[in-house]
Amino acid sequence: DAKTTQPPSMDCAEGRAANLPCNHSTISGNEYVYWYRQIHSQGPQYIIHGLKNNETNEMASLIITEDRKSSTLILPHATLRDTAVYYCIVRVAPFYGKLTFGQGTILTVHP
Amino acid sequence: DVKVTQSSRYLVKRTGEKVFLECVQDMDHENMFWYRQDPGLGLRLIYFSYDVKMKEKGDIPEGYSVSREKKERFSLILESASTNQTSMYLCASSFSLLRTGVAKNIQYFGAGTRLSVL
């Protein structure tokens, strides 16, 4: 699996867009980018994933650069409930067996 | 919405007790997983199951066993609880590849059970 690098922490004002970057410079052609988040003391929650095209769902947007070496998760209007640890994972799809999280980015949304 | 339900959010047990952690999913998923999560160690896979009565060891199966008698239910058993099994336990489930194809193989998690063994 390709290694990912995320900033350890970020802040965002409530109502503003939160842009969370992820570097995955060693990604290979058949690897997908997945994003999960974990709110304190809860289980991880799937957010979005993509291969090379930008993706959008009801929770977020995923922007993947043309060379696929980095991506950005966008929460368009962050709320206090979006405060969580966000994990960027690069894996060959499908997942066979375990899901492995790195250190992630602690996003704090403040009023 | 996918629902993965773990029977308890918090559990306190004594050393040597037999502990059952239950997980139920309502999405007809074939695959189910048990992880534990510890600070600094991340998420570690204990066991997973890809079908009823089938089980596979993960990275840290020692001291644990599992049971999958019905498709929707996956139980984790601590045969004789020890203090080093104090942890957050997370259950997850997903469709099999035959049903989702390559790209949509998403694992969905329960809220977790925080187990303390005293």
Interface residues (C-beta under 8 A of the other chain):
Chain A: Y32 Y34 S41 Q42 G43 P44 Q45 Y46 H49 L51 A93 P94 F95 G97 K98 L99 T100 F101 G102
Chain B: V4 F33 Y35 G42 L43 R44 L45 F48 E56 G58 D59 M88 L90 C91 A92 S94 L97 T100 V102 A103 N105 I106 Q107 Y108 F109 G110 A111 G112 R114
